Amino acid sequence: MTLLRSVSDDRRDIRSRRLLFRSWHRGTQESDLILGSFAECSLASFDTPQLDWFEALLDCTDPEPFDRIISETSPPPQHDHDVMWLLRSLCAGPGRTPKNNGS
């Protein structure tokens, strides 16, 4: 079991490093700063579904995640999850909270 756990941990580490790199290399400085900073402080605590959701956000074209993160409207259903709301909270700033129509 220890070897299996080690392999699983290695795969998770590789995936997290790949997601971190992709977060910092989006194409626009704004997206890089938001997604890269978020990834640095959040990826280590994410479970597998959260990593999947974050990866799906990174698979979108560059303006899409940025627009969904800073928008006041609800994200589309495929991006209406806790990772998106964590990102929105990060960007909302002190004294502001993102609108979450799902709560």
Rosetta silent file (secondary structure, phi, psi, omega in degrees, C-alpha in Angstrom):
SEQUENCE: MTLLRSVSDDRRDIRSRRLLFRSWHRGTQESDLILGSFAECSLASFDTPQLDWFEALLDCTDPEPFDRIISETSPPPQHDHDVMWLLRSLCAGPGRTPKNNGS
SCORE:     score description
SCORE:     0.000 S_00000001
   1 L     0.000  -33.405 -178.739    0.000    0.000    0.000 S_00000001
   2 H   -63.298  -40.727  179.176    2.860    2.415    0.695 S_00000001
   3 H   -64.610  -43.105  178.277    4.148    2.131   -2.884 S_00000001
   4 H   -62.275  -42.055  179.335    0.655    2.770   -4.290 S_00000001
   5 H   -64.510  -39.731  179.067    0.222    5.777   -2.044 S_00000001
   6 H   -63.674  -42.980  178.090    3.624    7.098   -3.126 S_00000001
   7 H   -64.094  -43.180  178.806    2.735    6.737   -6.813 S_00000001
   8 H   -62.803  -43.574  178.086   -0.599    8.444   -6.224 S_00000001
   9 H   -63.188  -39.692  178.028    1.098   11.288   -4.321 S_00000001
  10 H   -63.359  -43.273  178.862    3.646   11.672   -7.132 S_00000001
  11 H   -63.538  -41.835  178.540    0.888   11.890   -9.747 S_00000001
  12 H   -63.875  -41.636  179.314   -0.981   14.467   -7.693 S_00000001
  13 H   -63.243  -43.642  178.471    2.210   16.493   -7.254 S_00000001
  14 H   -63.032  -44.678  179.742    2.931   16.404  -10.991 S_00000001
  15 H   -62.681  -44.445 -179.811   -0.648   17.396  -11.793 S_00000001
  16 H   -63.096  -41.426  178.235   -0.584   20.246   -9.277 S_00000001
  17 H   -65.230  -37.953  178.039    2.713   21.571  -10.654 S_00000001
  18 H   -65.679  -43.468  178.036    1.325   21.395  -14.195 S_00000001
  19 H   -64.986  -38.100  178.095   -1.830   23.270  -13.155 S_00000001
  20 H   -63.288  -45.448  178.109    0.258   25.871  -11.348 S_00000001
  21 H   -59.658  -47.920  179.957    2.370   26.444  -14.454 S_00000001
  22 H   -61.296  -34.644 -179.747   -0.724   26.742  -16.651 S_00000001
  23 H   -65.542  -36.047 -178.710   -2.254   29.202  -14.164 S_00000001
  24 H   -87.047   -5.986 -176.785    0.724   31.539  -14.427 S_00000001
  25 L  -128.470   58.124 -176.864    0.958   31.275  -18.235 S_00000001
  26 L   -85.117  -34.396 -178.651   -2.531   32.119  -19.484 S_00000001
  27 L   126.554  -27.279  174.317   -1.703   34.834  -21.975 S_00000001
  28 L  -121.653  144.711 -176.960   -2.958   37.954  -20.246 S_00000001
  29 H   -61.040  -38.419 -179.346   -1.363   39.512  -17.213 S_00000001
  30 H   -61.791  -48.486  179.530   -4.701   39.858  -15.413 S_00000001
  31 H   -64.917  -40.617  178.164   -5.562   36.179  -15.771 S_00000001
  32 H   -58.180  -46.690 -177.719   -2.025   35.154  -14.843 S_00000001
  33 H   -65.069  -44.398 -178.067   -2.142   37.178  -11.636 S_00000001
  34 H   -69.580  -55.289 -175.132   -5.572   35.991  -10.571 S_00000001
  35 H   -70.711  -37.855  179.237   -5.290   32.321  -11.506 S_00000001
  36 H   -65.510  -46.494  178.454   -1.602   31.976  -10.614 S_00000001
  37 H   -62.214  -44.135  178.674   -2.020   33.534   -7.174 S_00000001
  38 H   -60.499  -46.264 -178.882   -5.121   31.468   -6.536 S_00000001
  39 H   -61.824  -42.103 -179.504   -3.369   28.253   -7.612 S_00000001
  40 H   -58.893  -39.419 -176.472   -0.370   28.936   -5.385 S_00000001
  41 H   -94.496   -7.876 -173.232   -2.479   29.246   -2.271 S_00000001
  42 H  -118.343  -32.061 -171.246   -5.199   26.687   -3.074 S_00000001
  43 H   -56.956  -38.283 -177.206   -3.969   23.687   -5.077 S_00000001
  44 H   -61.853  -27.403 -177.522   -2.338   21.917   -2.130 S_00000001
  45 H   -96.569   -5.269 -177.810   -5.678   21.748   -0.295 S_00000001
  46 L   -74.827  142.638  170.567   -7.816   20.709   -3.273 S_00000001
  47 L   -87.570  178.824 -175.390   -9.275   17.236   -3.542 S_00000001
  48 H   -60.350  -45.970  177.701   -9.491   15.430   -6.889 S_00000001
  49 H   -60.732  -37.778  178.372  -12.883   16.874   -7.964 S_00000001
  50 H   -66.237  -39.198  174.679  -11.675   20.385   -7.163 S_00000001
  51 H   -61.492  -40.620  177.515   -8.533   19.805   -9.236 S_00000001
  52 H   -60.558  -45.675 -179.015  -10.796   18.616  -12.063 S_00000001
  53 H   -64.763  -42.427  179.245  -12.944   21.761  -11.832 S_00000001
  54 H   -65.095  -41.386  177.771   -9.923   24.043  -11.753 S_00000001
  55 H   -61.929  -38.620  177.709   -8.403   22.241  -14.731 S_00000001
  56 H   -63.175  -36.998  175.923  -11.684   22.679  -16.635 S_00000001
  57 H   -64.344  -39.868  179.934  -11.480   26.427  -15.981 S_00000001
  58 H   -70.113  -22.280  178.488   -7.935   26.464  -17.351 S_00000001
  59 L   -76.001  -14.344  178.409   -9.126   24.626  -20.471 S_00000001
  60 L   -72.667  157.384  174.332  -11.358   27.599  -21.371 S_00000001
  61 L   -63.586  155.750 -168.654  -10.089   30.290  -23.717 S_00000001
  62 L   -52.278  -47.817 -176.528   -8.293   33.057  -21.858 S_00000001
  63 H   -69.886  -24.718 -174.726  -11.033   35.705  -21.494 S_00000001
  64 H   -60.067  -55.990 -179.056  -13.711   33.216  -20.385 S_00000001
  65 H   -61.379  -40.380 -179.801  -12.466   32.338  -16.868 S_00000001
  66 H   -59.326  -48.121  179.884  -11.472   35.957  -16.223 S_00000001
  67 H   -62.165  -40.500 -179.021  -14.919   37.216  -17.254 S_00000001
  68 H   -69.930  -32.051 -178.640  -16.676   34.558  -15.164 S_00000001
  69 H   -71.580  -43.686 -175.376  -14.535   35.293  -12.113 S_00000001
  70 H   -90.871   -7.203 -176.884  -15.108   39.041  -12.058 S_00000001
  71 L   -71.035  150.817  175.468  -18.712   38.961  -13.313 S_00000001
  72 L   -86.307   -9.452 -177.949  -21.662   39.771  -11.081 S_00000001
  73 L   -91.412  162.525  177.516  -23.777   37.122  -12.823 S_00000001
  74 L   -67.688  141.492  176.684  -23.950   33.436  -12.008 S_00000001
  75 L   -70.126  161.939  176.262  -21.470   31.291  -13.879 S_00000001
  76 L   -62.788  157.149 -174.658  -22.782   28.724  -16.347 S_00000001
  77 H   -51.563  -38.203 -178.009  -23.759   25.392  -14.753 S_00000001
  78 H   -69.139  -14.078  178.878  -20.519   23.619  -15.733 S_00000001
  79 H  -119.858   15.448  178.469  -18.550   26.265  -13.794 S_00000001
  80 L   -95.392   83.339 -176.705  -20.932   26.756  -10.873 S_00000001
  81 L  -148.443  174.578 -174.179  -18.903   24.997   -8.174 S_00000001
  82 H   -62.806  -30.320  178.755  -16.903   25.744   -5.052 S_00000001
  83 H   -65.172  -43.493  177.769  -13.674   26.432   -6.951 S_00000001
  84 H   -61.871  -42.198 -178.136  -15.343   29.216   -8.938 S_00000001
  85 H   -70.552  -31.837  173.282  -16.817   30.708   -5.780 S_00000001
  86 H   -64.979  -43.574  176.848  -13.430   30.570   -4.046 S_00000001
  87 H   -60.521  -45.171  179.753  -11.912   32.402   -7.012 S_00000001
  88 H   -63.521  -37.837  177.669  -14.676   34.984   -6.935 S_00000001
  89 H   -64.023  -40.622  178.007  -14.170   35.493   -3.200 S_00000001
  90 H   -59.936  -41.029 -176.303  -10.471   36.093   -3.779 S_00000001
  91 H   -83.671  -16.587 -176.787  -11.266   38.748   -6.392 S_00000001
  92 H   -67.389  -30.415  178.955  -14.118   40.368   -4.501 S_00000001
  93 L    81.069  172.379 -178.376  -11.696   42.095   -2.150 S_00000001
  94 L   -62.938  136.374  176.379  -12.237   43.244    1.418 S_00000001
  95 L    80.397   -2.176  179.144  -15.778   44.158    2.314 S_00000001
  96 L  -122.374  144.166  174.957  -17.247   42.666   -0.870 S_00000001
  97 L  -127.186  143.296  178.522  -18.701   39.247   -1.411 S_00000001
  98 L   -70.547  149.826  175.191  -19.539   37.672   -4.746 S_00000001
  99 L   -75.686  127.062  178.233  -23.172   37.076   -5.571 S_00000001
 100 L  -123.469  100.777 -178.829  -23.932   33.384   -5.352 S_00000001
 101 L   -72.346  -10.923  179.099  -27.390   32.613   -6.648 S_00000001
 102 L   -84.701   -7.671 -178.618  -26.885   28.994   -5.669 S_00000001
 103 L  -106.678    0.000    0.000  -26.858   29.777   -1.933 S_00000001
